[in-house]
Amino acid sequence: MENEIFQLGGVLFYMNRKNAFRLVAGIIFLCFLCLGIFLANAAVRPNEDRDGIWVTYRSLDSNSIDVLCTGSSKIHANVNPLIMWREHGFTSYDISGSSMDLNTMYYYLREAFKTQTPKVVVIDILLMGDKRTSLDDIQKRNIMIMPFGANKFAAAMSENVFPADREKVLFPMEQFHSRVLIPGQVVSTGYLNKTFAQESNNVFMGYRYLGSAMPCELNEQIQKYDDQLFDRHFLELKRSLDFLAAQDCQVLLVNTPSSSPNNLFFYENELEKRIAKSYKNVSYYWPRMYRQPLNLDYATELLDSGHLNNKGAGKFSKLLGNHIDFLFSQELKKSHTTRATANKFQADYNRYYAYSIRQM
């Protein structure tokens, strides 16, 4: 059989018809295989409250979020966007994760800015004092639940993810296959994204309702400053600050309430010194700035020593909203919030209020 010239995707191939058919069939098979892996990975993912944050976020109208809040669980436990919406009228969203490391946070921001252009980004600095050098299982889950794409891939390829874990982080289906691929066994709907709204009804614009209270004692101890640890984490934070500066975005660094309000005192001071040299778009909200007006009740308003419950979060969110409104009133006047998004926030507030009443 004589060879002929075939064109595929702008590339010329010199081969006979039989081999050309095999080539095309092979490419089609690989495409369907990749699509199958992608769909299976999207359907079978770890089910927890944080898993729906990207689903809801991406369902919002483009460029309709005024303030984006990111960082560790202290964001989605302590910052309630619906309280700030109710009190001040600006839209915000918690795009955070448990023990979120600063490197993963950078990729969360890049992913978040694909569909939104917030005027202000609130960043939790808790992990500035984190001594871990590689991600634990909780932190890896933050990457697992990201939308599949370049940012998830880059996060999974980071130095703090062991090479042996990268495939599991990118394709978490492998990690959960024993729960869904047993012949004759019904797939647990708890592992399907589509059931998120029914399974996790205590999440509101990224905020997680936590109603329990644990009496805690005030701890005035200050964490010892480690300059090498700070240097390493500052380089990670700097990537996010550089990215946000390029987006012409204002930044508010926060250390949200806990039973140890002075824990990062030295880190807060050092951040102010270093950031002042290079960034004009960064402001701060430290415990020493809000502790007195917050007047936290350590017996009834904390979930545990590091997180507020819903009662405490409501108080802090009002103060944080006041601070944001005061610092960035000009930026927030440029809001592009659509009527559809406003209706979603009002509906979510109504759902949050009804849920709160049921928990009493």
Residue pairs with C-beta under 8 A, 6 or more apart in sequence:
1 16
1 17
1 18
2 16
3 14
3 15
3 16
4 14
4 15
4 16
4 17
4 20
5 12
5 13
5 14
6 12
6 13
6 14
6 15
6 20
7 13
8 23
8 24
8 27
13 20
13 23
15 23
37 171
37 173
38 148
40 173
41 148
41 171
41 172
41 173
42 148
42 193
43 191
43 192
43 193
43 194
44 172
44 173
44 176
44 177
44 180
44 191
44 192
45 51
45 144
45 145
45 172
45 173
45 176
45 191
45 193
46 141
46 144
46 145
46 172
46 175
46 176
46 191
47 190
47 191
47 192
47 196
47 199
48 141
48 200
49 200
49 202
49 203
49 208
50 76
50 96
50 97
50 98
50 141
50 142
50 145
50 203
50 208
51 145
51 193
51 196
51 200
52 193
52 196
52 197
52 200
52 203
53 76
53 94
53 95
53 96
53 145
53 203
53 206
54 95
54 111
54 145
54 146
54 147
55 193
55 196
56 203
56 205
56 206
57 93
57 95
57 112
57 115
57 116
57 206
58 115
58 147
60 93
60 115
60 116
60 341
60 344
61 338
61 340
61 341
62 115
62 116
63 115
63 116
63 117
63 336
64 91
64 116
64 336
64 337
64 338
64 340
64 341
65 91
65 92
65 93
65 116
65 118
65 337
65 341
66 90
66 91
66 92
66 118
66 119
66 120
66 332
66 335
66 337
67 81
67 84
67 90
67 91
67 92
67 93
67 118
67 119
67 120
67 121
67 122
67 324
67 332
68 92
68 93
68 95
68 109
68 112
68 116
68 118
68 120
68 121
68 122
69 75
69 79
69 81
69 92
69 93
69 94
69 95
69 96
69 121
69 122
69 124
69 206
70 94
70 95
70 96
70 100
70 105
70 108
70 109
70 112
70 121
70 122
70 123
70 124
71 96
71 100
71 105
71 122
71 123
71 124
71 125
71 126
71 127
72 96
72 97
72 98
72 99
72 100
72 124
72 126
72 127
73 96
73 97
73 98
73 99
73 100
73 307
74 124
74 126
74 256
74 258
74 306
74 307
75 94
75 96
75 122
75 124
75 206
75 256
76 94
76 96
76 203
76 206
76 207
76 208
77 208
77 210
77 303
77 307
77 308
77 313
78 256
78 257
78 307
78 308
78 312
78 313
78 316
78 317
79 92
79 94
79 122
79 207
79 256
79 313
79 316
79 317
79 320
80 204
80 207
80 310
80 313
80 314
80 317
80 352
81 91
81 92
81 93
81 94
81 204
81 205
81 206
81 207
81 317
81 345
82 204
82 205
82 207
82 345
82 348
82 349
82 352
83 313
83 314
83 317
83 318
83 321
84 90
84 92
84 317
84 318
84 320
84 321
84 324
85 91
85 92
85 205
85 345
85 349
86 349
87 317
87 318
87 321
87 322
88 321
88 322
88 324
88 325
90 321
90 324
90 325
90 332
90 335
90 337
91 335
91 337
91 341
91 342
91 345
92 122
92 205
93 116
93 205
93 206
94 205
94 206
94 207
95 108
95 112
95 206
96 108
96 124
96 206
97 104
97 108
97 139
97 141
97 142
97 145
98 138
98 139
98 141
98 142
99 127
99 130
99 136
99 138
99 139
99 142
100 108
100 124
100 127
100 139
100 142
101 127
101 130
101 132
101 135
101 139
101 142
101 160
101 236
102 127
102 128
102 233
102 236
102 237
102 240
103 155
103 158
103 160
103 236
103 239
104 135
104 139
104 142
104 143
104 155
104 158
105 123
105 240
106 236
106 239
106 240
106 243
107 143
107 146
107 151
107 152
107 154
107 155
108 142
108 146
108 151
109 121
109 240
109 243
109 244
110 151
110 243
111 146
111 147
111 149
111 151
111 152
112 118
113 243
113 247
117 247
117 249
118 249
119 249
119 250
119 328
119 331
119 332
119 334
119 335
120 249
120 250
120 251
120 252
120 324
120 328
120 331
120 332
121 244
121 249
121 250
121 251
121 252
122 251
122 252
122 254
122 320
122 324
123 237
123 240
123 251
123 252
123 253
123 254
124 254
124 255
124 256
125 237
125 253
125 254
125 255
125 264
125 267
125 268
125 271
126 255
126 256
126 264
127 233
128 230
128 233
128 234
128 237
128 264
128 267
128 271
129 223
129 226
129 229
129 233
129 263
129 264
129 267
130 229
130 233
131 226
131 229
132 139
133 160
134 160
134 161
134 162
135 143
135 160
135 161
135 165
140 161
140 165
140 168
140 169
143 152
143 155
143 156
143 161
143 169
144 169
144 172
144 175
146 152
146 155
148 170
152 170
153 170
155 161
155 169
156 166
156 169
156 170
157 166
161 169
167 174
168 174
168 175
176 191
179 188
179 191
180 187
180 188
180 191
189 195
189 199
190 199
201 351
201 355
202 208
202 209
202 210
202 355
203 209
204 348
204 349
204 351
204 352
204 355
205 345
205 348
207 313
209 310
209 352
209 355
209 356
209 359
210 303
210 307
210 308
210 309
210 310
210 313
211 309
211 310
211 359
212 303
212 309
213 299
213 300
213 301
213 302
213 303
213 309
213 311
214 302
214 303
214 304
214 305
215 298
215 299
215 300
215 302
216 259
216 298
216 299
216 302
216 304
216 305
217 259
217 298
218 259
218 261
218 298
219 259
219 260
219 263
219 305
220 260
220 261
220 262
221 260
221 262
221 263
222 262
222 263
222 265
222 266
223 263
223 264
223 265
223 266
223 267
224 266
225 266
225 267
225 270
230 267
230 270
234 271
234 274
241 251
241 275
241 278
241 279
241 282
244 251
244 281
245 279
245 281
248 281
249 281
250 281
250 282
250 283
250 327
250 328
250 331
251 279
251 281
251 282
251 283
252 282
252 283
252 284
252 285
252 323
252 324
252 327
252 328
253 271
253 275
253 282
253 283
253 284
253 285
254 284
254 285
254 286
254 320
255 263
255 264
255 268
255 285
255 286
255 287
256 308
256 316
257 287
257 290
257 291
257 294
257 296
257 308
257 312
257 316
258 302
258 305
258 306
258 307
259 298
259 302
259 305
259 306
260 305
260 306
261 287
261 288
261 291
262 287
265 288
268 284
268 286
271 284
272 284
275 282
283 327
285 320
285 323
290 316
290 319
290 320
290 323
293 319
294 315
294 316
294 319
295 315
296 302
296 308
296 312
296 315
297 312
300 311
301 308
301 309
301 311
301 312
301 315
302 308
302 309
302 312
303 309
308 316
310 356
310 359
324 332
325 332
